[in-house]
């Protein structure tokens, strides 16, 4: 916990330095219907961990950010970090099915935690171990998205998915919810 707070503090120092340089936000999203770049208006970040990007995102889009984190303990930190900038974080585990699954929690501040078993990860990163596992209820992205009351989900045109190998599963059921404009 202390290490996470130290890392978050370091990120805040770095972003304060960036802010002091008065560099405008350069986040843009490629418009798939043509070759233009569109300024980012809002961000949905799935697999947010502790929400360390909250300050940087606030420079670009203010409070128009929603973080989603599966690990309940890490989601609490994400909620605290996001709230500092008027952003939100929800503890939710998205997948391609609604089911109860085993969530593997890594001992590296949760950064390698996943619904998947560690497989090759344990060979590539032998210092990272599974610290625990817990049952989580997963929800399909499309079911979750349809269930959100109108106006609760801010306008977003940038989707970030970092779910430790489950990206395809999340995205394969999101196609009906993702639109271009």
N, C-alpha and C positions, 0 to 999 in steps of 0.2 A: 504494500500500500504506500509506504514511504517512497519507494522507488518510482511508482507511478506519479505521485505528487511532484517529485523532483523532475521527472521527464516533462510533465505538463508545464511546470514552471519554466523549464528551459525552452520549450516551444513558445511560451508566452514572451520570453525575452527576445527570441529570434523574430517573432512577428511584430513586437513593439519596435524593434530595430528597422524592420521593413517599413512599418508605418512611418517612422521618423524620416525615412528617405523620400517620403511623399511620392512613391511610385504608384500610379493608378493600377487598379485591378486589371489583369490581363486575361482573366478567365473568359474564354469564348467557347461556344459549342458549334461544331460543324453542322450546317443545315444539310441533311441528306438529300433534299430535293434539288439543290444546286450546289455550287462550290463556295457560297458565301459563309462567313463566320458570323454567328449571332451572339451578342452579349448574353452572358448567363444571367437569368432573372431569379432562379431559385434552384436549390440542390436537394436531391433525395440521396442520402448516403446510407446504403445497406451494408452492414458489417462495419459499424463505426468504431468499434472498440471504445476507447474512453472519450471519443469526440475531440481529439487533439487539434483537428482542423477548424474548430469553431471560430477561433479568432480570425484566421485567414479568410474563412468563408464570410465572416461578418464584414470584412473590408470590401468584399465584392458584392454581396447580396443582402447585407444586413441580417434581419431575423428570418428571412425567407429560406429556412433550412430545416429539414427533418432528418434526424439521425435514427437509424434502426440498429439495435444491438441485441444479439441472442443471449449472451451471458448475463444473467441477472446481476451479479456483483459488479461487473464492468459497466453495465448499463446505468447503474447508480452514479458512477463517476461521469459517464457521458451526460446524464441528465444535469448534473451540477455544472459541467463545463458549458453545455449548450445554453443553459438558463442565464449565464453571465451575459449572453449576447441576444437574449430574447428568442433564442432558437429552442427547438424541442428535440427530445430523444425519447423513443419508446422501446421498451423491452419486448421484442417480438422476434420469433425465429421463422424466417421465410424459407420456403422450399417449393418443390413441385407437387407436394402432397400434404394433406392435412392428416397428421398422425402424431403419435407419441414416439419420439426417437431418442437415442442416446447422444448427448452432447459431450464431447471430450474436451476437457479444460486443460490447457497447457500451462506449464510452470514459468512461461516467459511473459508474464503480465497479461496472459490471455491472448497474445497476438497470434498464436498458432492454433487457438481453439477452433474446433470444427465438428460438424455432424459426421464427418468421415473419420475412419480410423487413421492413425498416423502413417501407416504404410511406409512409403519411401522417405517421408519426412524424417523419421527416426534415423535413417542412414545418412541423409544429407545434413541434418542438424542434430548430431548425437547428444549435444548438451541440452536440448529441449526435450522434456519428458512430459508425459501425461500425468497431471497432478490429481485429477479426479474426473468423474463423469457424473452427469445428472440427467434425469429424464426431462425432456422439454416437449411441449406441444408445438409442432410446426404448423404453419398455415400457408396455403398457396398464395402467391403474390396477387393473382387476379381476384381471388375471393376476398382477401384483405382490402384491396383497392376498391372493389365494388361496395364494400361495407362501410367505407368512410363517409360520414355525413358531408354533404356538399358544402364547400367553403372551409372545411377543417384542414384539408391538405392544401398548402400554399401553392401558387403557380410555380412549377418547376420545369426547367428545360435541361437539366444536367442530372444524370443518374450515375452514381458511383456504386459499384458492387464489388465488395472485397470480402467474400465469405469462404475463404480457405478451401477452394476446390469445388464449391457448390454453385459457382456462378451460372453454369449452364442450366442447372435445375431451377434456379430462381428465374432466369430470363425466359426459359422455354414456356412458362405459363404467364408471362407478363405482356406478351405481344399485343393482346387486345386492349391493354391499358396505356401503352406507350404510343403517343401520337407525335406527329411532326407539325410544326407551325412556324 
